[in-house]
């Protein structure tokens, strides 16, 4: 980090540091990339069908099997759904290989495309069809209020409505239910005489179990619901054991408290302090400087939010109103976060210049700015490679010590985004806001209280790490431990190289992870977007350098670095 008034010059990258970056990248590729590439060479195809194909397959099944006539004006809404409880159980107990080797993932997948059909102006669906997202084969269906995605342990809101209407439906006898279920069991290749009826069926009208097909403690189940004397829901699959579900519920509850108390309240306090110190240190900073980055952050956040909003589920007044309220909420949330970024940039810059006499965030008009940004970008890539290696090693250590495991999360999946290739813009949001709030402003602000740079870095890092406890990684302590190490390295990069370098390192780090995710989705547009994502920070750094050539800057008139 340069002192105020000194010509801009980034610290050179040593041979030892570059070598560490190369080693970190190799470790990352060997332990995180290679296993996924080798895992994709199995007999089963891991390239998902398109959502248009899912719509077509759902419409054909609805017409042939459910008696719903095809109509050119109908619109099937398709989303990705997952049984995170069952996948998490398999991940925790190391059962995924057993599940795939038996090819159970093809007939009873935990990941599906959930196609839903609404009548014009109606909130409750007409039909839903679940399809294997890789083969397109139908694996379940629902009618009316039972059209929500449901697993053995999870129920969507549409399914939950059925409990209210069930009371008004005449109760079918067990024999009637069996007679209605039998044709569907036979069409799925099951022999009803070899199945056992489960006594406690929870929210289901009838559940059969097949004790000959097991994954760990989970037996194969055929789940049915009934309405208007017909099968209104059918799905075959597995359920996580009750003890696992209870464990996840307790962990999630704990993570919610940790996020609120350890991350939410301290971050809000930092935002208020950033506003206060932007005013108090206005003589050593500029209120003009953060406008562009904050405005860009706001636009990117709005685009990202829109991209993550689910497909419209019907055109009813209720659906439109819900969508509008959600959009308004996210607009205000995006504005709040962008304002926090703005005051963190302004206040953090003023604090370092006033309290330490340092220049953590140089101006474009300062001599050597273009070369400084280019060198900061290079440092960002090298340190991102190191961080990827460190993260990989942390994963290995935590797997042997805490036996951590992860599960799926449909709410964060790129398959549920309108344009999956836009996923990596989140990397720029994190690189800008998190480094500004917790490093540029946070470290110096907390240092005013604790009087120690390392302790200030540790405290702000812990706050940042606690904000990631709601990720589907268990036990929840594993994520903060991993990110405390990563966050302290980000703090070191900031203190040694400045804000621009640590911003690049964070952006590159996230861009590589998100770019790899797109590449593994295997569609050509996503592969291309993933490659562009990884090289985009280099392109941005080079463009800044070209627009701020050394000769032009050296001929510029001297400027006051504090304005």
VENUR-V790280 format. One record per run of one state. SS is the DSSP state (H for helix, E for strand, C for the rest). FROM is the first residue (numbers start at 1). LEN is the number of residues. If there is no record, write none. Layout:
ss from len
SS FROM LEN
SS FROM LEN
//
This chain:
ss from len
C 1 1
E 2 2
C 4 11
H 15 25
C 40 11
H 51 15
C 66 10
E 76 7
C 83 1
H 84 10
C 94 2
H 96 6
C 102 2
H 104 4
C 108 3
E 111 7
C 118 9
E 127 6
C 133 5
E 138 6
H 144 3
C 147 3
E 150 1
C 151 4
E 155 1
C 156 1
H 157 4
C 161 1
H 162 5
C 167 7
H 174 14
C 188 4
H 192 3
C 195 1
E 196 2
C 198 8
E 206 10
C 216 2
E 218 10
C 228 2
E 230 8
C 238 4
H 242 39
C 281 1
H 282 3
C 285 6
H 291 18
C 309 8
H 317 40
C 357 1
E 358 2
C 360 9
H 369 33
C 402 3
E 405 2
C 407 3
H 410 3
C 413 1
H 414 3
C 417 3
H 420 3
C 423 2
H 425 26
C 451 2
H 453 14
C 467 6
E 473 2
C 475 2
H 477 21
C 498 1
H 499 23
C 522 2
H 524 24
C 548 2
H 550 5
C 555 9
//
